[in-house]
Amino acid sequence: MTPDINRQNVMQVATAYRGQPWICTVYFVLHAGRFYWLSLPERRHSQELAEHPAAAIAIALKQDKPVIGIQAEGDVSKVSDLEEMEAVLTAYVKKYGQGDRFVERFKADENKHTLYCFIPRNIMLFDELNHAENSYQEIGVL
């Protein structure tokens, strides 16, 4: 079973900096196997990612019992490539109905938000419904 991750609206992003963990919740889209979100650069997670780009994410796919979710570890970067940005923001606008002027504002250096990209190195599926005997397993690229 490949979970339909883009049906979910939020994911948790975990960072760690100087031995202190932090977790936040962001709206996201999954595009070409990568996870994207918009955030303000002054947010704690954004500042920590600027110093240390390693992060982890978690997305609850089914919250009632039996539980299904994914967790992944990887690296985060800011998106500045216009072609990538346009493709991602098209999906973001379709999903949330906002962000339609992001690329235009980016070109004019007028954005308050930054587009971030999480590239997973390791993705784990926790699925008590379909895999009760082995509920925690590595899944490949999404």
C-alpha atoms as a printed R data frame, in Angstrom:
    type eleno elety resid chain resno      x      y       z
1   ATOM     1    CA   MET     A     1  0.000  0.000   0.000
2   ATOM     2    CA   THR     A     2  1.343  3.413  -0.955
3   ATOM     3    CA   PRO     A     3 -0.335  5.976   1.276
4   ATOM     4    CA   ASP     A     4 -2.011  9.017  -0.270
5   ATOM     5    CA   ILE     A     5  0.042 11.536   1.663
6   ATOM     6    CA   ASN     A     6 -1.189 14.608  -0.203
7   ATOM     7    CA   ARG     A     7 -4.697 14.036   1.184
8   ATOM     8    CA   GLN     A     8 -3.346 15.203   4.547
9   ATOM     9    CA   ASN     A     9 -3.093 18.926   5.218
10  ATOM    10    CA   VAL     A    10 -0.418 19.157   7.891
11  ATOM    11    CA   MET     A    11  2.843 17.544   8.852
12  ATOM    12    CA   GLN     A    12  5.138 17.959  11.805
13  ATOM    13    CA   VAL     A    13  8.711 19.122  11.211
14  ATOM    14    CA   ALA     A    14 11.247 18.320  13.908
15  ATOM    15    CA   THR     A    15 14.550 20.135  14.240
16  ATOM    16    CA   ALA     A    16 17.367 19.987  16.758
17  ATOM    17    CA   TYR     A    17 19.879 22.696  17.431
18  ATOM    18    CA   ARG     A    18 22.575 22.743  20.089
19  ATOM    19    CA   GLY     A    19 21.000 19.740  21.773
20  ATOM    20    CA   GLN     A    20 17.521 21.236  21.979
21  ATOM    21    CA   PRO     A    21 14.689 19.555  20.023
22  ATOM    22    CA   TRP     A    22 11.795 21.480  18.489
23  ATOM    23    CA   ILE     A    23  8.713 20.452  16.553
24  ATOM    24    CA   CYS     A    24  6.217 22.511  14.583
25  ATOM    25    CA   THR     A    25  3.210 21.902  12.368
26  ATOM    26    CA   VAL     A    26  3.125 23.167   8.770
27  ATOM    27    CA   TYR     A    27  0.840 22.955   5.746
28  ATOM    28    CA   PHE     A    28  2.613 20.982   3.042
29  ATOM    29    CA   VAL     A    29  2.514 19.441  -0.409
30  ATOM    30    CA   LEU     A    30  4.313 16.354  -1.631
31  ATOM    31    CA   HIS     A    31  5.763 16.933  -5.088
32  ATOM    32    CA   ALA     A    32  8.177 14.649  -6.962
33  ATOM    33    CA   GLY     A    33  9.007 12.709  -3.787
34  ATOM    34    CA   ARG     A    34  9.855 15.837  -1.785
35  ATOM    35    CA   PHE     A    35  7.887 17.676   0.893
36  ATOM    36    CA   TYR     A    36  7.397 21.459   0.582
37  ATOM    37    CA   TRP     A    37  5.993 24.142   2.869
38  ATOM    38    CA   LEU     A    38  5.920 27.908   3.255
39  ATOM    39    CA   SER     A    39  7.181 29.472   6.457
40  ATOM    40    CA   LEU     A    40  8.444 32.750   7.803
41  ATOM    41    CA   PRO     A    41 12.241 32.917   8.123
42  ATOM    42    CA   GLU     A    42 12.012 34.247  11.688
43  ATOM    43    CA   ARG     A    43 10.179 31.153  12.965
44  ATOM    44    CA   ARG     A    44 12.246 29.002  15.292
45  ATOM    45    CA   HIS     A    45 12.286 25.978  12.970
46  ATOM    46    CA   SER     A    46 13.349 28.158  10.023
47  ATOM    47    CA   GLN     A    47 16.206 29.677  12.007
48  ATOM    48    CA   GLU     A    48 17.334 26.266  13.218
49  ATOM    49    CA   LEU     A    49 17.210 24.836   9.693
50  ATOM    50    CA   ALA     A    50 19.375 27.726   8.461
51  ATOM    51    CA   GLU     A    51 22.045 26.601  10.936
52  ATOM    52    CA   HIS     A    52 21.504 22.841  10.745
53  ATOM    53    CA   PRO     A    53 19.467 21.539   7.755
54  ATOM    54    CA   ALA     A    54 18.852 18.006   9.072
55  ATOM    55    CA   ALA     A    55 15.242 17.407  10.101
56  ATOM    56    CA   ALA     A    56 12.560 14.787  10.582
57  ATOM    57    CA   ILE     A    57  8.901 14.836   9.596
58  ATOM    58    CA   ALA     A    58  5.801 12.952  10.686
59  ATOM    59    CA   ILE     A    59  2.396 12.777   9.017
60  ATOM    60    CA   ALA     A    60 -0.613 11.020  10.528
61  ATOM    61    CA   LEU     A    61 -2.470  9.345   7.670
62  ATOM    62    CA   LYS     A    62 -5.104  7.704   9.873
63  ATOM    63    CA   GLN     A    63 -5.443  8.985  13.420
64  ATOM    64    CA   ASP     A    64 -7.979  6.601  14.910
65  ATOM    65    CA   LYS     A    65 -7.073  3.020  15.756
66  ATOM    66    CA   PRO     A    66 -5.559  1.198  14.012
67  ATOM    67    CA   VAL     A    67 -3.065  3.988  13.316
68  ATOM    68    CA   ILE     A    68 -1.273  4.715  10.026
69  ATOM    69    CA   GLY     A    69  1.458  7.321   9.598
70  ATOM    70    CA   ILE     A    70  4.824  8.044   8.088
71  ATOM    71    CA   GLN     A    71  8.032  9.352   9.581
72  ATOM    72    CA   ALA     A    72 11.109 10.380   7.649
73  ATOM    73    CA   GLU     A    73 14.542 11.857   8.181
74  ATOM    74    CA   GLY     A    74 16.317 14.039   5.667
75  ATOM    75    CA   ASP     A    75 17.590 17.486   4.830
76  ATOM    76    CA   VAL     A    76 15.864 20.809   4.237
77  ATOM    77    CA   SER     A    77 16.802 23.588   1.846
78  ATOM    78    CA   LYS     A    78 15.286 26.845   0.677
79  ATOM    79    CA   VAL     A    79 13.837 26.723  -2.835
80  ATOM    80    CA   SER     A    80 15.084 29.413  -5.212
81  ATOM    81    CA   ASP     A    81 14.729 27.640  -8.576
82  ATOM    82    CA   LEU     A    82 11.786 29.290 -10.362
83  ATOM    83    CA   GLU     A    83 10.737 26.205 -12.328
84  ATOM    84    CA   GLU     A    84 10.607 24.063  -9.173
85  ATOM    85    CA   MET     A    85  8.880 26.873  -7.289
86  ATOM    86    CA   GLU     A    86  6.180 27.290  -9.941
87  ATOM    87    CA   ALA     A    87  5.444 23.554 -10.036
88  ATOM    88    CA   VAL     A    88  5.238 23.295  -6.255
89  ATOM    89    CA   LEU     A    89  3.181 26.461  -5.788
90  ATOM    90    CA   THR     A    90  0.709 25.312  -8.441
91  ATOM    91    CA   ALA     A    91  0.069 22.221  -6.306
92  ATOM    92    CA   TYR     A    92  0.027 24.315  -3.116
93  ATOM    93    CA   VAL     A    93 -2.559 26.752  -4.494
94  ATOM    94    CA   LYS     A    94 -4.710 23.869  -5.752
95  ATOM    95    CA   LYS     A    95 -4.589 22.223  -2.327
96  ATOM    96    CA   TYR     A    96 -5.005 25.272  -0.061
97  ATOM    97    CA   GLY     A    97 -6.271 28.112  -2.255
98  ATOM    98    CA   GLN     A    98 -3.434 30.417  -1.219
99  ATOM    99    CA   GLY     A    99  0.090 31.254  -2.339
100 ATOM   100    CA   ASP     A   100 -0.936 32.193  -5.888
101 ATOM   101    CA   ARG     A   101  1.236 35.350  -5.880
102 ATOM   102    CA   PHE     A   102  4.292 33.751  -4.258
103 ATOM   103    CA   VAL     A   103  6.361 33.365  -7.437
104 ATOM   104    CA   GLU     A   104  5.509 36.893  -8.567
105 ATOM   105    CA   ARG     A   105  6.481 38.253  -5.142
106 ATOM   106    CA   PHE     A   106  9.631 36.120  -5.088
107 ATOM   107    CA   LYS     A   107 10.770 37.619  -8.394
108 ATOM   108    CA   ALA     A   108 10.139 41.121  -6.971
109 ATOM   109    CA   ASP     A   109 11.897 40.230  -3.668
110 ATOM   110    CA   GLU     A   110  8.684 41.017  -1.769
111 ATOM   111    CA   ASN     A   111  7.919 37.706  -0.018
112 ATOM   112    CA   LYS     A   112  7.597 37.432   3.715
113 ATOM   113    CA   HIS     A   113  7.582 33.636   3.463
114 ATOM   114    CA   THR     A   114 10.214 31.215   2.238
115 ATOM   115    CA   LEU     A   115  9.514 27.989   0.349
116 ATOM   116    CA   TYR     A   116 11.273 25.047   2.012
117 ATOM   117    CA   CYS     A   117 11.979 21.594   0.611
118 ATOM   118    CA   PHE     A   118 12.494 18.449   2.695
119 ATOM   119    CA   ILE     A   119 14.348 15.684   0.847
120 ATOM   120    CA   PRO     A   120 13.877 12.380   2.684
121 ATOM   121    CA   ARG     A   121 16.785  9.971   3.182
122 ATOM   122    CA   ASN     A   122 14.798  7.346   5.063
123 ATOM   123    CA   ILE     A   123 11.001  6.969   5.115
124 ATOM   124    CA   MET     A   124  9.212  4.666   7.527
125 ATOM   125    CA   LEU     A   125  5.575  3.602   7.388
126 ATOM   126    CA   PHE     A   126  3.734  2.744  10.606
127 ATOM   127    CA   ASP     A   127  0.608  0.832   9.582
128 ATOM   128    CA   GLU     A   128 -1.324 -1.167  12.166
129 ATOM   129    CA   LEU     A   129 -4.251 -1.673   9.762
130 ATOM   130    CA   ASN     A   130 -2.633 -3.321   6.736
131 ATOM   131    CA   HIS     A   131  0.540 -4.673   8.337
132 ATOM   132    CA   ALA     A   132 -0.402 -5.741  11.862
133 ATOM   133    CA   GLU     A   133  2.397 -8.320  12.070
134 ATOM   134    CA   ASN     A   134  5.112 -5.928  10.912
135 ATOM   135    CA   SER     A   135  3.562 -2.490  11.421
136 ATOM   136    CA   TYR     A   136  6.797 -0.468  11.187
137 ATOM   137    CA   GLN     A   137  8.635 -0.816   7.894
138 ATOM   138    CA   GLU     A   138 10.863  1.157   5.591
139 ATOM   139    CA   ILE     A   139  9.286  2.349   2.379
140 ATOM   140    CA   GLY     A   140 11.218  3.589  -0.578
141 ATOM   141    CA   VAL     A   141 10.850  6.769  -2.518
142 ATOM   142    CA   LEU     A   142  7.360  8.239  -2.587
